[in-house]
């Protein structure tokens, strides 16, 4: 039997940033018999084909072609590849007294800033290299597999009130230290040269890069009986892993099974690779058209489809009971969480909640519900953004986690196994 938790740990450790997460998805899909399609090519598909298409190297749409979509529709699980972090700015090297070099960074998304202090950090992302012509550069992923940076906290002796609240400047307090140099002339372009050396290319050929900081500590199972997993990026890579595992394990029932992994959810999804783009709509339309379907067939397929928007939920924190709804608060280990919001921050309604609850019941999986405390504002996710593009029935759900957006989050190992079981059953509906 597959050890889903060991596999989740391996997936998380292989996916320090969005680009590497998609690289890992591609590797696993290739090994499972999927093949890549290019968006710029004509698609030829038949029932049973296993295909995927990448967008920007950081989003991915994978699918197993079912029967004619108008007859069977789509079963879609959506999640996202990005997590809050720190992105490196251009001209990033900053030399200070004593030859100390810091990197100029920008906050991506909404991290809990102080959880990034005093940790061993490194860099990963993609480099854009000179290509055959100006419009077609070469993109390659890059990862420095060693601790290279640290964001040092100020000693308590200089801020005695640090434990009573400590406002942080993203530009001043959160800059990571890269190291110390004895020759100031080495500093300009230092990171470009490091990227070039890592990829074994000429620094002249490194045109640009998208690099982010990540915590180098690997995912760990903790708890008296191994109840929890703690790692960076559980939100939302645990749901990506669950969707992938279910897609590969499912057998299908005629519907086309789709795994839609978007980027930039943490910044509002408003990019060509985000959920607010037409990328999923285009993918579904092209599948339908490649099978000989018309626009009318596509509209019929959408009407007979269902989507699970999988993004993690806030688990009940034993130290902060007052932050949660008195009765609708999920616990870690209690099963997948259906997320509901009266102001339509989530796509869930009574119909879609009932569908997902029934799927879980068929899979012998318990379900929980999350509704915000009425005095506490909540966030949004993929579901309602996607349904503004495509009128799909669907549910927003996730696994309960503690410390969402921390440098290290905590979730239940049992919940992950239950989610995979529920997702597999959904794909087989």
N, C-alpha and C positions, 0 to 999 in steps of 0.2 A: 504494500500500500504506500502511496506517495506521502512523504512527510511534508505536508503543505507549509508548515511553519519554517522548517529548514530551507525550503525553496523560497519562501517569502524573504527570509533573511538574505539569501543569496541574491535575489532580485533587487532588494533595497541597496545592498552593498555595491552592486554593479551599476546603480542608477543615481549617482550623486547630484545630477542636474537633469533638466528636461531632455537635452540632446542625447545624453547617455542612456536615459530611460528608453527613448525610442530606438536607439541602437540595440539595446538589450531585447526589446520587443521584436525587432526585425530578426535578430539572431535566433530567438526561440521560434518565431513563426517559420523561418526558413527550415529549421530542423524538423518542424512538424509537417512539412510538405506544402507550405504556402509559397507563392511566388509574387514578386512585386510588379505592380503596374505603375506606369508613369502617367501623370495627369495629362501630359501633352500628347500621348499616344491614343489611337483608337482602341477601344476595349472589345474583345471578343470573349464571351462568357457562355458557359453551359452549366446546367444543374450539377452540383458537386464540386465545382471549381473552388479552390481556396486561394484567395488573393488579398493583397493589401496595397494601399497607396499612402505615401508620406507627403506631408505638407511642411515645408520649411525645416525639415529634419527634426521637428519638435512636436509634431502631431501625426497621428496615424489612424487610418480607417481600415480595419481588417474585416473580411466577411467570407462566409461559406455560402455559395449560391444555392438556393433552394429551388422549389418549383416556380412556375410563372408567378411573379409577385402579386398580380391581381387576384390570383387564386389563394395565395397563402400569406401575403404580407411580409413584414419584417419584424424580427425580434432584436431590439437594439439595447445594448448596455453602453452608457457613456460615462467617462471619467476624465480626469485631467492629469497632465504630466508635470506641471510646474508646482513649486512650493515657494513660500517666502524665503528670501535669502538676500545676499548682497552681490550686486553686479559691479564689475570693474569698469570704470570710466575710461575714455580715451585719454592719452597723455597722463597716465595714472601714477607714475613714480613721483614721490614727494620726498626729497632729501632733507633731513633735519640734523640737528647738532650731533656730533660724534659719528657721522656717517650712517646714521639709522635711516632706512628707507621704508616709508609707508606707501600703501596703495590707496589711491583716491577711489572710493566706491560710492555707489548709490543704492539705496534700499529698494528692493523689489518686493512688492506686495506688502503684507502687514505682519512682519515677524515680531515676536516678543524679544525686544532688542537685548535686554540684559542677559538672556540665556546664551548669547553668543560670546560673552566675555570669557577670557582665560581658557579657551579650548584650543586644542590643536586643529588647525584648519588647513585646507589646501584649495586648489583651483581646478575647475573642469569646465568644459563647454565645447565650443567649436571655433576653429580657425578658418578664415576665408583666404584662400591662396590664389595667386595669379593663375589664370586658366588659358584656354585656347584663344579667347577674345574677351573684351571688356564686359560683355553681357553674360558670360558663362564662366565665372570663377569656380574654383574647386573648393568644396566645403569638406572639412575633416574634423572629426571629434578629437578632443585632446583632454587628457586627464593627468595631473601630476599626482602620482600614487605615493605621496609621502607628506608628512606634516611639514608645512612651509611657512605658515603664518600664525599670528595670534593677535587678538584684540585685547590688550592688557587693561584691566580695570585700574582706576585710581585707588591708591591705598586708603584705607579707612582713616588713617591718621590725618589726611588732608580733607576729609569730608566725614566728620563724626556723625552726621545725620543721614548717612547713606542708607541705613536700614529703616529710615522713617519716610522714605520717598526720595527718588533720585531722578529728576528730569534729565533726559539725555538729548544731546544734539547729535543728529545723524551725521553731520559734517565734521564735527570736532571729536566726539567721544567714540565713534564706531569705526575709525579707520584702522585697518590691520597693519601690523608691522611685518615686513617681508624679511628684513635682515640688516646687516651692516656691511658697508663697503669702505675700502680705504682709498678708492680713486673716484672722486665725484664725476669724472668724465664717463664712467660706466653707467651712470644712472639713467639718463634719457634713453628711452627705447629698451630698457633692460628686460621688460616682460616680453616684448616682441622677440628679442633674441632667445629668451627662454623657450617660448613657443616654437620657434624655428628649430632649436636644438632638439626639443622633444619630438618633433615630427621629421627631423633630419632633412630640413629644407633650408634654402638660403633665406636669411632674414628679409632680403629685398622682396621675396615672393609672398611674404605674410602681409596681405593687404589690410586685414582687420580681424577682429575676433569678438565673440560673445563669451565672456568668462565670468563665472560666479564662484563665490566662496562656498565650501561645504565642510561639514564636520567629518573628520576622518575616523572617529570611533564607529565601529560596525554595529549593526543591529544586534540586540541582546534579548534573550528570554530571561525574565526575572519573576520573582514571586515565590512563595513557599513551595508551591507545586507547579511552577512554570506557567502561572495563569496569564502573565502579561508579556507583551513584546514592547520594547522601547527602542526607538530609532528616530533619526531625522526623516522627514518626508513621508511619514505614514499617511498624512493628508496630502496627496490623494493616491500615492503609489500603492497602498494596500488594496484599494479598490481596483486599480489598474491590474494588479497581479491576480486578484480574484476573478476579474472579467476574462483575462487571458486564460487562466487555468480552466475556467468553465467552458470557454469557447473550444479549447482543445479537447476537453473531456466529453462534450455533448455529442449526441448523435443526430439531433434535429428531428423535425416532424413535418417537413415541407416548406416551412418559412425560411427566408434568407436570414441567417444569423449574422449580426453586425456588432463589432466592437469599435466604438468611436472614442478615440483618445485625443482630447483637445489640449492646446497650450493656452497660457495667459488667463486662466480662470481667476487667478489671484489678483489680477489687475483689471478685471471687468470683461474679459473675453472679446474685446473689440479689435481683433487683429485678423488677418487672413487665415491664421491657423487657430483662431478662437471660436468658441461656440456661437458668437454673434455673426460669424461669417456664413456664407451659403455652402460651406464645404460638405456638410453632411447631406444637405438637400441635393447638391450636385452628384454626390456619390450614389445616393439612392436612385436618382433619375437615370444615371448612366448604367447602373445595374439593370434597371427595368428596360431601358432602351436596348442594351446589348442582348437581352433575351427576346427581342422583337416586340416589346410592349410599347404602347402609345402613351400620350399624356393622360388619357382617360384611364388606362391601366395603372399608371402611377398613382393617380388620385384614389383609385379604388384600393390599391395596396396600402397607402398611408392610412386610409380609413379602417383597415383591418390589421393595423400594426400596434405595437406597444413598445414603450421605451422605459428602461430603468436608468435614471440619472443617479449615479453612484458617487457620492461625496460624503466624507465622514461627518458624524454627528457629535454633539457635545455630550459626553458621558457624565453622569451624576458624580460630582466631586465631593467626597465625604467631609471636606473641610469648609465647603461653601454651599451648604444646602439652600440658603436663602436666595441664591442666584437662579434657581430652577423653578419651573412650574411645580406646584405642590403634588401633582399626580402623574403628569406626562413627562417623566424624566427617565431616560434609559440608563441602565447600569452596565458596566463592563462585564461581559459574560452572559448577558441576557438575550443575545440574538440580534439580528439585523434590525435597524431602526427606520421606521417610516417617519418622514419629516413633514410637518404640516404648518402652514402659516395662513392666517385669515386674510392678509394683505397680498397674497399671491407672490411672496418671495420664493415659494416652492411651487412646483407644478401639481403637487398632490391634491386630489379631491377625493370625495367618498368613493367614487367609482374606482379610481386607480388604486387607492389604498386597499380596497376590497380585493382587487385583482392580485396585487402583490402578496397580501396576507394569505390568499387562497393558494398561490404558488408555493409559499413557504409551508403552508399546512400540508400540501401534497408531498413536500420534501421532508416532512417531519422536523421542521425548523421553527422555533418560537420567534415571534416578532415583538418589537417594542415600538413606542411612539415618542416622538420629541415634538413639543410645542414650546415656544419661548415663554418664559415668565412675562406676564403682560406689561411689566415695568422695565423690561430689559430688551433693547433692540437687538435683532438678530441679523445675520448676513443672508446672502442669496447664493445661488449656485447655478449649475448648468441648465436645469430643467426648464425653468420659465424663459430663459434666453432662447433655448432651442425651439420651444413651442411658439415663439414669436416668428420663427422661420418656417416651421412645418407644423401643421395642426395635428400632432400626435397625442394619443392617450399616453399617459405615463405617470410615474411616481418618482419623487425624490426620496432617496434613502441613503444609508451609510452605516458604518460600524461606529460604535461609541468609542470616543477617545478622550483622554485627559491631555490638558496643556496644548490644545490645538494652536499651531503656529509657533510653538516653541522650537528651539534648535533640536530638541529631542521630545517626541510625543510618546504617549503610552496607550496601547490598545490591548484587547483581550485575544489570546491565542484561540480560544474556543470560538469567539465571534467570527474570526477569519475563516475557520473551517466551516462554520454554519453558513456564512455568506457564499462561499464557493458552492456548497451543496444547493443553496437556493438559486444561485445564478445558473447552475447546470440544469436544474429543473426548468427554469424559465426558458432557456434556449431550446429545451426539448418539448415545450408546449406547442 
